[in-house]
Amino acid sequence: MYKPYIKPVTSALPNRKLPEPHMSKFILVVCFLLGRFYLFFGLGIVRIVIRNGRPFYEAYKRALAGKSRCILAFRHPNGGEAQILMWFILFILRRKAWIEGIKFSKKPYVAFVYGYEVARWGGGIARWIMPGLGAMPVHHSKIDTAGMKRIFKAVTEGPYPLAIAPEGQVSYTTESVPRLEQGTVRIGFQCAERIEKKGIDCPVEVLPISIHFRYGSMGRWSLNKLIRKIEKYTGIKTNSEGFTERLTRARNSILEQNEKRYKITVLQDQSFDERVNVIMEAALSRAENILGIKPRSNGIFDRMYSIRQISWDRMVIPGVTSLDHLTLLERALLDLNAGEAWHASRHMELVDFVWYFRVPVPAEDAPLYVKIEYAQNLWDFANRTMGGAYSNRVLNVHPKRLLIQIGASINLTERLPEYKKNKKEAVANAMNDMETAYIDCIDRASEYQI
């Protein structure tokens, strides 16, 4: 008997107010005791290696001594980067720096920025742990004065670095930089201005960080198992074809199912990317129609973020801690709105993923980590087609080794004269340097086998 892959939302929930971000010693102890088990059993990480770590250690030393303010701009392609960096900084960084002859004046710590929706879909554990580790929530698509105030205070007052993902969300690809948002650089420039106005000689630095996975022989076994799972869900019979052909067939099968879903007529000689673009527009329009809203703009991400925010606000009612005071009729209408919002968000979740999935199928001789990442994303293509979201991604191929690469630091305080003269140009130049640093990390990571 068929069982639905995803359980739909059928009732609205009151909003659960998050505690103010703070550092809880009890939660730190819990993370210390259980974190390694989570990294191994949850994320499949058996070893963590940092390359070119000295700039990281020195930036931390300056920040902890109050000689600089540091923003850790970490890439976020897989979803587990924040947890990995938190563990590394809290429990490994100090020892690694000491080996390099660098001593910190304080115990290292970091404050992460995350989207409010993470605490919603992450459940009670996320709502308990994240505020207790000082992580700061922020809204993507509506004014969040309180959230931004926390962020500015953390950077300008220090001494602990602030960690932000410049991609704005999970980007699903490690070996390229498909998209960066300007928020990290803009925050850094504004904080540098505020510090300068106070007459404090304390530069604001942005440190690019890139995380990469590598796999051993067990990775090949896990990859084959994952491909067979994809073929089972798509109804394709396994045969003796090579990796590239098998995944191309599965990809095209999933693509065709989405075109049938949205009643799209495929034109002759349309490429995969062109067909995906048509699907994204159809999915966004369907979601907006369900919610009864007009597109905020012509930009895909603006529309997607708006749909996500409105959907969550209908499923989890903002500013309301209890629904008990409502009449049965009022409660029923809220539940109907929540159900519609959930279905609308299924279309949005498809767009959220496929925008990043417009990449070629790896060749037969591609590195194992490239093949595994593509297969994981192909499974997620099927997952989003079935109504899934990131929380259903099931992306882990175990076991894996992890490589942390550090990019060239970007001193925003040195660029303040340029910023005051032309903000748009200064931000664009800093963004270009950040992207270059990430590309350099990717190139250097390809040289290492750990």
N, C-alpha and C positions, 0 to 999 in steps of 0.2 A: 504493500500500500504506500502511495506517495505521501511524504511528509513535507510540509513547507520548509524550505531551507532557512528562511528568516521569519521570525515571529513579528507580525505587525503590531504597531502601537494602536490601542483601541480606547485609551482613556487619557485625559489630561492629568498632569501632576502639578502640585504646588511647587514653587521655587524653594530650593533649600539654600539658604544664605551660607556662603563660605566664610569660615573664620578669617580674620586678618592674617596675612602671611607673617609667620614667626618661626623662630628656630626652636624646635622641640628636642631636647636631649633624649627623651624616651624614643621618639621616632628615629633619631639618629642611631640609637642602639639597635632598634629593630632592623633598620636598613643594613647595619653592619653585620648582624647575625644572619639575616635572610637574603641579603643582596647578592652574595656570591651564588647561592642556590638559584635565585631568579635568573642571573646572567647565564648560568649553565643549563638549567632545565627549561627556562622560559625562552631565552634568546639563543641558546646553543653555543655560547662563547666559551672556548676552552683556553684561550690565550689572548692577552692584550699587549700589543707592541706599539710604542710611540717612536716615530722617526722625526729627526730634526726638532727634538724636544726642548733644546736649550732656550730658544726664543719664548717658548711657553713658560718655562720656569722663571726666566728673567722678568717677563711681563707680570707674572704673579707676584714676584718679589717686590717689584716697584709698587704694584697696587696695594699689597698688604702693608707696605711701609708708608703709604699715604703719599707717595711721590708721583703717582699717576692714577687715572681712572681707566678701567679696562672693560671693554665689551667683547665677550667671546661670541663671534659670529659663526655658529656651527651649521654646517649643512645638515639637512633633515630628509634624506631620501628614503629611509626605511621605517622610521617611527620610533625606534629604540635608542636613538642617539642621545636624547636627554638623560635617560636612565643610565646609559653607559658612561657619559661624561660626569654625571653626578657621582657615581661610584668611584670613578678614576680620580676625580679631584678630591673627594672627601677622604679616601682611604689608600690611594697609591701615589698621588702627585708628590707629596712631601718627601717620601722615600726616594722617588726617582730623582727629584731635584737635589737631594742630599748626596746621591751618588755622583752627580755632576759638580759637586762642590758648592751648591747654592742652598742657603738656609733661609727659611721664612721667619719673619718676626711674629706671625700669628699662624694659627692653624688654618689651612686653606678651606675656603667655602665659596659657594657660587649661588646666585639667585637667578632662577630661570623664569622666563616669560612664556606663558601658554595661553591658548584660547579658552574662553569660558566653556565652550562645548565639550572640551576634554573632560571636565569635571562632571558633565552631565552623562555622556555615554560611558565614562570610565567607572561609574558607580560609586558606592560608598567608600571603597578602599582609596580611590583617587581623591575623593573629597576629604578624606582624613589625612592622607600622607602628604599631598602636595602643599597645602597651606602650612603644615608642620615642618616642611623643608624650606619654607620661605619663598616658594614659587609664587609668582604674581600673575593672576589672570587678567586678560584684556579682551575686549570685543573687537572683532575685525571690521564690522560694517555699521556700527552706530557709535555715537559720541560716548566716550567712557572717561570722564574727567577723573574719577577716582583711580582707575587703573593706570592712566598716564601719569598721574601725580606720583604714584608709588614708583613707577619706573624712573622718572626724572630724579626723584629723591635718592633712589638707590645708586644711580650713576654719579650724581653731583656730590653726594656725601661720602660714598665709598664706605669702607675700603675694599669691600669684596666685589669681584667682577660680576657683571650682569651677562647672562647668556641668552641670546636671541637667535632664532633661525631666520636668516634673511629671505629665505624662500617663502616664508609666510605660512607654510603648511608642509605636509609630507610631499616630496617631489618624485618619488618612485624610481629615480635613476641616479646611480652613483657615479657612473663614468662620463657624465656630461653635466653641464650647468644649464638646464632649460630655461630657468626664469629666476630672477631675484627681485624682491620688492625693496623700495627705497626707505622703508621705515627705520631700519637699523642705523643707516647713515644719517638720516634726518634727526633722529633722537641724539646721536652722538654729537652732531654739530650744535644742536640747541643746548645740550649740556655743556659743551665747551664754551659757548657764549655766556652761559650763566656763571660758570666758574670764573671766567675772565672778568666779568662785571664785579665779582666779589673781590677782585684783586689777588686771587690765589694763583700761584705758579704751579699748575698741576695739569699736565696734558691729558687729553682723552684719546685713548688708543683703541682701535678695532683690530682684533686678532682673528683672522680666518682659520677655521678648523674644519678638516675634512676626514670622515671616517669611512674605511673600506673593509670589506669582508674578503677572506680567502678560505679555500676549502681543500681538504685532502681527499683521499680515495673514497671515504664514506660519502663525500659530497656527490660523487658520480652515481652512487647507488640511490641516494635520496633524490637526485635529479630525475633518474629514470622512473622512480616511483611517482614523482609529481607529474611527469608527462603522461603516465598511464592513467592517473586520476583525471587529468584534463580530458583525455580521450574518452574516458568513461562518461563523463558529464556531457560531452558534446556528441556522443554516439558514434565516434570514429573508431574503427577497428584497428588495433595495433598491428603493424606489419614490419617488414624489414627495411623500411625507408630510413634515411638518415635524419639527424636531429633537425636540420633546417626545414626539410620538407614536411616532417611530422608537425612541427609547430606552425608552419605556414598554413597547412590544411586546417588545424584547429583554430587558428586566428581567424581565417576566412569564414569558418563555420559560425563562430560566435558573432562576427561582424554581420553576417547575413541574418542571423536571428534578430539582431537589433534593428536592421532595416525593415524586416517584416513587422516588428513591433510598432514602429513609427510610420509604417506604410510608405516607405521611401522607394522611389524608382531609381535604380542605378543606371547612370548613363554609361555609354560605351567608353572604354579606355579610362575610366575614372581610377585614380590611384587610391591606395589605402588611406592616405592622409586626407584626400578630398572627400572620401566617403565618410570618414570619421567627423570631418567638419560639418557635414550635413546632419549627421546623427546628433552632434552636440547642440546645434541650433534647434532641432526638433525636440530634444529632451528639455532644454531650457524653456522653450515655448510651452511645452506640456505642463511643466512645473508651475510656471507663472499663471497659466490658465486655471489650474487647480486652486492655486492660492488667491486668484482674483486680483493679481497685481500687474502693473505695467513694468516693462524693463527699466531699471535705473539708468542704464546707459547702453551703448552698443558693445561695451567691453565684456568679454566672457566672464572674467573673474569678478568684476563688480556685480554682474547679474547673479553669479553663483553664490557669492558671499551674502547677497541680499536674500536669496531664497533660503539659504542655510539659517540665517538669523531669524527670519520670519517663521520658518518651520519650527525651530527650537522654541521660539516664544509662544507658539500655539500648543506645543506639546508640554512644555514646562512653563507655566504662567509666571511671567516676571512680576516681582513686587508683591506676590501673594504667597503667604506661608501656609495657608489652609484654604480648602475649598468646602469646608463643612457648612459654611453660612449660606451657600447657594441653594436655590430651590432645585427640585429634581429636573425641571425643564431647563434651567440655566446650566446645570451640570451636564445634562445630555447634549446640549449644543456645544459646550466646550469639548466634550469627548468626540463629537463628530468633527469639529475643527481640528482636533489633534490627529484623528485618523486620516483626514485629508492631507494634513501637513506631512505626516509620515510618508504617505504615498508620493506626494510632491517631492519630498527629499530623496526618494529612490532615483528619480530622474536626475536630480542634482548630483548625487553620488556617482552616477555613471560619468557625467561630465567632469567631475572632480578628478577622476582617474584617467579617462581616455585622452584628455588634453596632453598628458605626459607620455602616452603610450604610442605616439606617432614616431616610432623608431624602427629601423629595419630589423628583421629577424637575423640573429647572429649566424655567421658562416660556420661551416663544420669545424674549421680550425681555430675558432675563437677561443679565448681563455675560458676555463671552467667557470670562473666567477661571473663572467659576462653571460654565459649560457644560463646559469642558475638564476641570475637576476631577471632575465627575460622570461624564463619559465614561471617564476613566481608572479611576475606581472601578467602573464597570460592567464594564469589561474585567477588572478584578481579581475581580469576582464570578464571571465565567466561569472565570478562572484558578483560583480556590479550588475551584470546583465540579469542575474537572478534576484536582484533587489538587495544585495549586500552593501556593506560600507567598509570603512577601514577596519573596524572592530572585528569583521569576519574575514579579513584578508588571508589569515593562515599562511603567513609568508615564510616561516622559518624552515630552512634546510640545515640540519644538524650533522656533525658539529662544524664550527667555523672558528677561524682565528681572525682577530680584529687588528687593523692597522690604523693608528691615528697620525694624520699628517698635519703639520702646522704651516700656515702660509705666512707671507711677509706682512708685518704689522703696518697698519695705516694710522698715522698720527693726524687726527682731525684738527687739533689745536694749531698745528703748523699751517693748516690750510684755511684758518679763519679769515685772513685778509681776502683770499679768493672768494670765500663764502659770503662775506659782507658785500663784496663787489658784485657778485652774480651767483645767487643761491642755486639756481637751476644748473648752471654749468659746474659749480663746485661739487654738487651732489652727484652729477653724472660722471665726473672724473673719478670721484671716490668709488662709485659703483663699478666703473671699468677696472680700477685697480683691484677691487675685491674679486671680481670675476676672474681676472688674470691670476690672482693668487690661488683661487680654487682650481683653475685649469692646470697650474703648475703642480699643485698637490696631486691631481689625478695622474699627470704624466709621471711624477716621481713614484707614485704608488704602483704603477704598472711595472716598475723595475724591480720591485721587491717580491720575493716569495718567502713567506714566513710560516 
